[in-house]
Amino acid sequence: MGKTAVIFCSEYGSTKRYASYIAEKLQAELFTTTEIKEIASYETIVFGGGIYAGALNGGDWLKKNQVALLDKKLVIFTCSVADPQIEKNQESIHIGLKKSLTEELVDHAKVFYFRGAMDYKRLKLTHKGIMKVMFQFLKHKKERSAEEDGMLSIQNTPVDYVDVSRADALIFYVKE
Ligand SMILES: Cc1cc2nc3c(=O)[nH]c(=O)nc-3n(C[C@H](O)[C@H](O)[C@H](O)COP(=O)(O)O)c2cc1C
C-alpha cells in the first residue's frame, strides 16, 4: 500500500467524522478540499462528501483533478441522511453521483455509502430553505414510505446515524 491521502468536504461534521476515522486507521494524511495542495505524491486517494439535493458535496474538486485521479486508486465515500442500506436509496445516490461527477470518475472509483446526521434547527439559512421545500412536498404526498416518514420527523428531532465502524470495509479495501 503506497501513500494515502484522505480528502473530505463536510458542512456539519458527519463526513469529517468518517474521514478522520479512516485517516487514523490507515495512518494516512487528512485534508479538506481547500487544504490539499498536491496529489502527485499519493498512490491512493480517499474522497468523502455529503449528499446535498442528490449531488456530492466537493464534487468540483474531484472533477478539477479528474485526469490525475484516473491514474490512482480512487475511493469515494458518500454521507447521506437516507439509509444507504436500503437498496433503492443507494441506487439513487449512485445515479446522483454519476450526474454530479462524471461517469468516468464514478466507474473508476470504488464507492462506499455511509449514513450521516442532521439537526434541522442548526442548519444554515439556505439549507433550511431547501429542506423546508422538501418537508412541504413530503407533507402533502398522499402515500409516504416509512423512509419518507422518517425524513419528515427530522424537522422536529435531530438525527445522528453516523457509525464509523461502517468504514471498516473501506479501510480493508484500501489495504488490499
Ligand atoms: C440542504 C440539504 C440537502 C440535503 N440533501 C440530501 C439528499 O438529497 N439526500 C440525502 O440522503 N441527504 C441529504 N441531506 C443530508 C446530508 O447528506 C447529511 O446531513 C450529511 O450527514 C451531511 O454531511 P456533512 O455534515 O459532512 O456535510 C441534505 C442536507 C441538507 C442540509
The ligand as a Tripos MOL2 file, in Angstrom:
@<TRIPOS>MOLECULE
LIG
   31    33     1     0     0
SMALL
NO_CHARGES

@<TRIPOS>ATOM
      1 C1        -29.8060   21.2850    2.0620 C.3       1 LIG1
      2 C2        -29.5880   19.8340    2.3370 C.ar      1 LIG1
      3 C3        -29.8620   18.8980    1.3390 C.ar      1 LIG1
      4 C4        -29.6930   17.5370    1.5940 C.ar      1 LIG1
      5 N1        -29.9780   16.6390    0.6140 N.ar      1 LIG1
      6 C5        -29.8910   15.3080    0.8900 C.ar      1 LIG1
      7 C6        -30.2540   14.3460   -0.1020 C.ar      1 LIG1
      8 O1        -30.6040   14.6690   -1.2230 O.2       1 LIG1
      9 N2        -30.1850   13.0320    0.2400 N.ar      1 LIG1
     10 C7        -29.7850   12.6260    1.4960 C.ar      1 LIG1
     11 O2        -29.7620   11.4240    1.7530 O.2       1 LIG1
     12 N3        -29.3830   13.5160    2.4350 N.ar      1 LIG1
     13 C8        -29.4410   14.8410    2.1590 C.ar      1 LIG1
     14 N4        -29.0470   15.7540    3.0990 N.ar      1 LIG1
     15 C9        -28.4780   15.2710    4.3710 C.3       1 LIG1
     16 C10       -26.9450   15.2920    4.3690 C.3       1 LIG1
     17 O3        -26.4380   14.4570    3.3670 O.3       1 LIG1
     18 C11       -26.4470   14.8340    5.7470 C.3       1 LIG1
     19 O4        -26.8410   15.8090    6.6940 O.3       1 LIG1
     20 C12       -24.9570   14.5860    5.8080 C.3       1 LIG1
     21 O5        -24.6670   13.9790    7.0540 O.3       1 LIG1
     22 C13       -24.1530   15.8640    5.6580 C.3       1 LIG1
     23 O6        -22.7750   15.6170    5.8040 O.3       1 LIG1
     24 P1        -21.7580   16.7710    6.2370 P.3       1 LIG1
     25 O7        -22.2440   17.3210    7.5540 O.co2     1 LIG1
     26 O8        -20.4500   16.0890    6.3910 O.co2     1 LIG1
     27 O9        -21.7370   17.7930    5.1420 O.co2     1 LIG1
     28 C14       -29.1960   17.1070    2.8680 C.ar      1 LIG1
     29 C15       -28.8980   18.0590    3.8490 C.ar      1 LIG1
     30 C16       -29.0910   19.4100    3.6050 C.ar      1 LIG1
     31 C17       -28.7600   20.3880    4.6800 C.3       1 LIG1
@<TRIPOS>BOND
     1     1     2 1
     2     2     3 ar
     3     2    30 ar
     4     3     4 ar
     5     4     5 ar
     6     4    28 ar
     7     5     6 ar
     8     6     7 ar
     9     6    13 1
    10     7     8 2
    11     7     9 ar
    12     9    10 ar
    13    10    11 2
    14    10    12 ar
    15    12    13 ar
    16    13    14 ar
    17    14    15 1
    18    14    28 ar
    19    15    16 1
    20    16    17 1
    21    16    18 1
    22    18    19 1
    23    18    20 1
    24    20    21 1
    25    20    22 1
    26    22    23 1
    27    23    24 1
    28    24    25 2
    29    24    26 1
    30    24    27 1
    31    28    29 ar
    32    29    30 ar
    33    30    31 1
@<TRIPOS>SUBSTRUCTURE
     1 LIG1         1 GROUP 0 **** ****
